[in-house]
């Protein structure tokens, strides 16, 4: 299996696509100014206690207050609070964590109002991003994640991933990390640490410890809450930290700065693999070049087609996601409806596993498969779904089909489900149903070019249009594009873009910065 990561960096957003055997399986899209990412640590202020829920709301600077449950305060909350008071009592000299004392663990049956009060400042970490009307969910059980291990302040244990099966390797890693970890820290050793040398683990441990020291230093100097103390790595690097494996065939990115960040990161964790990080300089948009745009258009939406006319209908509600499997225009097999239902359901299981990763659907997912009479067919479908979901990094649980033919799946949810608009609104009529003649569209483009060159003074730029329009502009020996170049200068480039609607257009300057030419009334 070949795996490639395609990263599209735009002025306002970054999109990341993971391809397996050229098929799109994961997609992330985030505004460049996005905040409240999972992993960020804040100095927050308790806004309101909710004894009935045994929880409180914490102001971390978001539009909605963050939710903190008593069970998320962590067993070492009392030790943390005492240490924070010692840190903030002296603004000049940082109190070392090695000298901090351990207080008794928080009782499991305790109440939030016995340990917190309104206005109190506490350190919290985001574990779930704001979803719909809910604010972020936070915890006081802080952790700093690296590629090989996770550092936990005020922990005292060294745990090794259960996915490392060899007893000798587990013992080696545990003893190694135990000997190098600083006092008053716990460590979780991740699966990818298997077989790694002591020098590599020690280097990352020191890096994670520096992050903790930077965060606690900001607490010492903070004059008021809320305040950001530690920001999770950039989305591209954070994704690679969790996803990267030596079997990757290529990481393609279209921005020089992000390219250098990724190359440095890969060089640190796998020096022999730095050559797979490649800077894309093509004129065609990077997602179009790797067929990501086409797969996005076909992979999202309420209806998803898969094999031989069969399709899924996916509906999202506040409480759960509901998936209906339909055989559509499939031709029934000669050996009857049961075989046809089984083949349709198995294909649906393959596509659904991809859709869960692609859309990052979380919470409760209920799937209505086509009814099957044979118990062995239902068991085969359940096993197929379990096998497909092994590639999914998110924690999940799958139940066998119920007597109603429904399969229930729970999947970890830490951010809103990904949604990509696949229906294009008309850029010309804006829903009125009336547009100018399409023959006048090129005249409209030429007037924009004339204004750009002769009034604004930008002589080198790119015009992005729908591929059909680009083909029309470029056709012929003396094409429309060539005539524009003779008239307005050779700095005009026409680039086909699959993400644009039929009569939509966008202008970009030499630095790939968007030029707003929609201010005039068309």
DONU-672906 format. One record per residue (C-alpha): residue in one letter; x, y, z. Coordinates in steps of 0.001 Angstrom, whole numbers, padded with zeros to 6 digits, always signed. Layout:
BEGIN
aXYZ ...
//
This chain:
BEGIN
x+000000+000000+000000 x+001322+003448-000931 x+000621+006443+001327 x+000985+010115+000421 x+000207+013336+002268 x-000887+016337+000191 x-000838+019745+001906 x-002557+022728+000292 x-001527+026002+001960 x-003734+028994+001145 x-003609+032531+002605 x-006628+031894+004875 x-006597+028115+005412 x-004539+024932+005328 x-005956+021672+003936 x-004322+018282+004473 x-005242+015114+002568 x-003998+011575+003236 x-004089+009224+000258 x-003782+005441+000494 x-003292+003770-002883 x-004380+007116-004446 x-007700+006931-002542 x-008590+009812-000194 x-009026+008463+003364 x-008441+011465+005656 x-009003+015186+005174 x-008461+018133+007495 x-009188+021778+006799 x-008469+024582+009236 x-008352+028387+009103 x-004800+029623+009606 x-005926+031733+012565 x-007799+028794+014170 x-007556+028601+017947 x-008622+026215+020719 x-006982+023237+019051 x-006869+020003+021006 x-003701+020008+023120 x-003557+023763+023790 x-002985+024685+027454 x-004531+027797+029033 x-004489+029618+032321 x-008237+029850+032851 x-010548+031362+035430 x-013464+029487+037006 x-016605+031306+035887 x-019431+029222+037370 x-019822+026114+039553 x-022491+023552+038674 x-022891+021238+041725 x-025757+019351+040057 x-023456+018314+037216 x-020426+018077+039525 x-018664+020349+037031 x-017764+023967+036378 x-017398+026396+033481 x-013978+027938+032880 x-013184+031109+030933 x-010331+030332+028510 x-011046+033165+026097 x-013443+031327+023775 x-016915+032553+022812 x-018434+029823+025000 x-016948+028946+028397 x-015079+025645+028578 x-016620+022690+030444 x-014617+020964+033205 x-016043+017899+034963 x-014840+016867+038416 x-013490+013561+037044 x-011368+015526+034527 x-009583+017482+037256 x-007064+014657+037635 x-005906+012743+040697 x-002989+015149+041229 x-005093+018329+041193 x-004261+019256+044808 x-000520+018923+044149 x-000879+021023+041010 x-002757+023778+042823 x-000186+024003+045606 x+002631+024163+043053 x+000866+026943+041079 x+000580+029030+044255 x+004311+028551+044876 x+005082+029593+041277 x+002916+032736+041290 x+004129+033823+044729 x+007573+034677+043302 x+007546+036465+039937 x+011342+036506+039625 x+012573+033020+040510 x+010800+029914+039201 x+010055+027308+041851 x+011417+023984+040478 x+008894+021168+040061 x+011437+018686+041417 x+010949+020251+044881 x+007151+020161+044705 x+005412+017925+047240 x+002794+015312+046399 x-000518+015759+048190 x-003143+012991+048523 x-005049+012073+045360 x-008454+013594+044688 x-011225+011275+045998 x-013213+009646+043186 x-016526+010470+044852 x-015671+014089+045674 x-017530+017275+044751 x-016246+020087+042543 x-017342+022784+044997 x-015003+021396+047669 x-011915+022024+045520 x-012780+025007+043295 x-014294+028425+043792 x-015516+031117+041420 x-012665+033357+040236 x-009947+030769+040915 x-007188+030504+038303 x-006352+026988+037061 x-004283+025418+034288 x-006431+023482+031806 x-005828+021646+028525 x-008319+021370+025640 x-009374+017762+024982 x-012340+018496+022719 x-012858+021478+020419 x-016043+023602+020458 x-018813+021657+018682 x-022035+023376+017586 x-023367+025314+020607 x-020978+023718+023109 x-017731+025297+024237 x-014442+023376+024415 x-014056+020559+026934 x-010980+020782+029137 x-009009+018799+031700 x-006555+019658+034480 x-004678+016411+033824 x-002050+018016+031583 x+000117+016163+029061 x+002725+017076+026440 x+002654+014737+023448 x+005696+013898+021367 x+006251+011295+018688 x+007742+008648+020969 x+006261+009513+024348 x+003825+011657+026322 x+005089+013662+029324 x+002687+014026+032288 x+003556+016592+035003 x+003009+015293+038562 x+002701+011728+037326 x+004913+009029+038800 x+004457+006043+036489 x+006077+004913+033264 x+003518+003151+031055 x+004250+001385+027780 x+001772+001125+024897 x-000137-002161+024941 x+000461-002440+021185 x+004122-003260+021916 x+003758-007007+022462 x+007322-008217+023075 x+007996-008556+026801 x+011727-007869+026476 x+011148-004649+024526 x+008510-003465+027001 x+010908-004043+029906 x+013777-002318+028068 x+011708+000785+027297 x+010278+000977+030805 x+013678+000739+032504 x+015254+003136+030018 x+012622+005845+030419 x+012471+005323+034201 x+016208+006048+034438 x+016072+009250+032383 x+012753+010863+033335 x+012913+013856+035707 x+011377+013729+039184 x+007633+014434+039522 x+006909+013491+035914 x+005128+010484+034463 x+005661+009153+030943 x+003577+007147+028490 x+005738+005401+025889 x+004030+005329+022479 x+003995+002458+020002 x+006468+004078+017578 x+009143+004098+020307 x+009628+000355+019767 x+013270-000339+018893 x+014406+003290+019339 x+017780+004116+020876 x+018252+005803+024252 x+019659+008978+022623 x+016507+009503+020527 x+014202+009022+023513 x+016316+011269+025740 x+016334+014040+023121 x+012543+014043+022867 x+012111+013856+026638 x+014226+017008+027023 x+012202+018733+024278 x+008921+017931+026069 x+010366+019094+029393 x+011305+022446+027800 x+007709+022849+026646 x+006507+022325+030198 x+009060+024847+031517 x+007972+027428+028909 x+004324+026944+029892 x+004907+027254+033642 x+007132+030310+033081 x+004209+032000+031314 x+002042+031223+034366 x+004652+032863+036598 x+004636+036035+034480 x+000887+036110+033746 x-000896+039141+035159 x-004431+037917+034466 x-006406+034990+033081 x-007355+033750+030543 x-004028+033315+028791 x-002602+030828+026302 x+000337+028993+027897 x+001204+026298+025366 x+000080+026058+021762 x-000071+022706+020039 x+002266+022351+017060 x+001038+023542+013671 x-001713+021355+012258 x+000558+019939+009578 x+003298+018925+012002 x+000799+017626+014593 x-000878+015425+011977 x+002458+014067+010805 x+003502+013410+014410 x+000544+011044+014829 x+000413+009654+011293 x+003962+009500+010030 x+005468+006106+009336 x+008537+005088+007289 x+006386+003565+004536 x+005250+006986+003270 x+006081+007520-000392 x+005736+011273-000460 x+004714+014408+001439 x+003848+017144-001054 x+003351+020766+000029 x+002913+023951-002023 x+004326+026476+000481 x+008046+027018+001070 x+007763+027886+004801 x+005544+024906+005671 x+007784+022732+003481 x+010809+023708+005577 x+008935+023086+008865 x+007927+019591+007748 x+011362+018811+006345 x+012985+019832+009641 x+010533+017701+011612 x+010991+014631+009413 x+014750+015178+009529 x+014594+015095+013329 x+012539+011877+013645 x+013601+010005+010488 x+016672+011588+008821 x+016767+008964+006073 x+013271+010015+004944 x+013803+013752+004385 x+013803+013241+000600 x+010123+012227+000591 x+009186+015814+001564 x+008754+017641-001735 x+007900+021239-002588 x+005205+021428-005266 x+005755+024212-007812 x+003258+023240-010527 x+000887+025767-012073 x-002172+023516-011597 x-003540+023670-007991 x-001929+020931-005904 x-005231+019221-004998 x-006245+019132-008665 x-002886+017652-009646 x-003258+014739-007195 x-007013+014220-007900 x-007961+015274-004372 x-010545+017871-005454 x-012480+015344-007525 x-012536+012867-004632 x-013684+015588-002233 x-016581+016481-004528 x-017637+012839-004849 x-016845+011717-001287 x-018866+014286+000654 x-022532+015176+000490 x-025633+013401+001760 x-025512+010660-000891 x-022321+008679-001510 x-022166+006198-004392 x-019877+003195-004207 x-020181-000139-006116 x-022375-000809-009161 x-025133+001642-008390 x-025324+001033-004620 x-025117+004097-002382 x-025098+005367+001209 x-027287+008132+002607 x-025557+009894+005529 x-027493+012231+007826 x-025984+014188+010720 x-028004+015133+013795 x-027097+016674+017138 x-027257+013300+018898 x-025871+010883+016295 x-025007+010128+012676 x-027408+007887+010736 x-026367+005871+007665 x-028769+004062+005355 x-027494+001435+002883 x-029330+001161-000464 x-028769-001309-003286 x-029939+001285-005834 x-029811+000086-009441 x-027795-003053-008689 x-028704-006112-010779 x-029609-009030-008539 x-027337-012036-008540 x-028513-015313-009989 x-028316-017051-006607 x-030873-014765-005016 x-031560-011759-002859 x-029478-012982+000106 x-026236-013028-001915 x-027073-009636-003418 x-027742-008160+000043 x-024478-009604+001408 x-022354-008178-001417 x-024030-004775-001149 x-023518-004715+002634 x-019860-005752+002403 x-019213-002950-000098 x-021032-000544+002232 x-018799-001635+005136 x-015693-000832+003067 x-016989+002601+002060 x-018359+003439+005516 x-015005+002781+007205 x-013419+005231+004754 x-016187+007795+005302 x-015780+007727+009093 x-012097+008619+008742 x-012656+011058+005893 x-015404+013065+007626 x-013964+012458+011117 x-017440+011463+012278 x-017610+010883+016039 x-020081+010025+018751 x-022792+007479+017933 x-023144+006149+014369 x-026163+003946+013551 x-026045+002013+010257 x-029151+000461+008668 x-027805-002346+006483 x-029956-004327+004064 x-031684-007177+005926 x-029959-010568+005789 x-031527-013832+006968 x-028435-015989+007486 x-026545-015646+010794 x-023206-016461+009118 x-023718-013564+006665 x-024400-011153+009520 x-021270-012377+011322 x-019216-011977+008120 x-020420-008378+007806 x-019509-007622+011443 x-016013-009100+011010 x-015506-007148+007770 x-016403-003888+009526 x-014038-004646+012427 x-011215-005438+009990 x-011769-002214+008025 x-011737-000103+011188 x-008312-001376+012302 x-006728+001422+010252 x-008683+004052+012192 x-006562+005903+014775 x-009612+007146+016733 x-010863+004967+019588 x-013994+003111+018530 x-016332+000299+019485 x-018486-001769+017116 x-021500-003874+018096 x-022828-006819+016025 x-026054-006324+014077 x-029152-006075+016250 x-032307-008049+015546 x-033549-005004+013616 x-030532-005174+011270 x-028855-002096+012770 x-025141-001790+013546 x-024110+000622+016279 x-020661+002213+016281 x-019165+004652+018763 x-016138+006650+017689 x-014034+009165+019585 x-015089+012726+018867 x-012653+015562+019570 x-013695+018071+016879 x-016749+018761+014694 x-017371+016319+011843 x-015745+017486+008609 x-018223+018851+006103 x-017391+019926+002561 x-019981+021712+000423 x-020237+019740-002811 x-023132+021702-004313 x-022010+024879-006064 x-024039+028059-005827 x-024257+030065-009001 x-021615+032819-008792 x-023403+034924-011387 x-027087+034982-010420 x-026685+034306-006651 x-029897+032307-006599 x-032114+034564-008703 x-032106+032135-011629 x-031170+034767-014220 x-027659+035325-015578 x-026001+037307-018303 x-025266+035528-021536 x-022315+033163-021111 x-020881+034554-024369 x-020341+037853-022546 x-018370+036157-019754 x-015020+036482-021530 x-015743+040173-022181 x-016335+040558-018449 x-013006+038846-017718 x-011194+041116-020159 x-012626+044213-018471 x-011312+042912-015149 x-007864+042305-016683 x-007870+045807-018207 x-008689+047318-014811 x-006046+045188-013089 x-003274+046155-015540 x-004078+049755-016463 x-005719+051095-013291 x-004354+049046-010391 x-000947+048471-012007 x-000583+044712-011456 x+000983+043263-014620 x+001872+039729-013537 x-000997+037616-012187 x-002871+034311-012502 x-006490+033933-013545 x-008112+030790-012058 x-011222+029594-013887 x-013267+026411-014338 x-011414+023821-016512 x-014044+024090-019288 x-013639+027876-019416 x-009831+027502-019350 x-010025+025132-022333 x-012115+027682-024253 x-009710+030542-023438 x-006675+028467-024514 x-008138+026988-027696 x-006819+027849-031159 x-003477+028985-032563 x-004231+032605-031744 x-006180+031897-028596 x-008068+034360-026448 x-005313+034037-023863 x-002654+034896-026466 x-004634+037966-027583 x-004877+039133-023978 x-001121+038674-023572 x-000376+040720-026698 x-002741+043456-025492 x-001994+043559-021756 x+001431+041923-021393 x+002877+038435-021137 x+002441+038266-017349 x-001062+036768-017648 x-001467+033068-016768 x-004733+031139-017102 x-004985+028193-014665 x-007805+025612-014597 x-009171+025000-011087 x-011624+022210-010316 x-012878+023848-007117 x-014479+026764-009006 x-018022+026803-010378 x-018660+027148-014107 x-018674+030970-014393 x-016606+031676-011309 x-013139+033236-011424 x-010347+034298-009070 x-007269+036477-009539 x-003950+035876-007717 x-000767+037962-007770 x+002842+036733-008133 x+002997+035797-004436 x-000199+033750-004752 x-002168+036335-002766 x-005860+036611-003644 x-006886+039799-005465 x-010493+040793-004800 x-011989+041824-008145 x-015638+041279-007156 x-016147+044795-005795 x-017638+046059-009028 x-021240+045244-009898 x-021056+042700-012695 
//
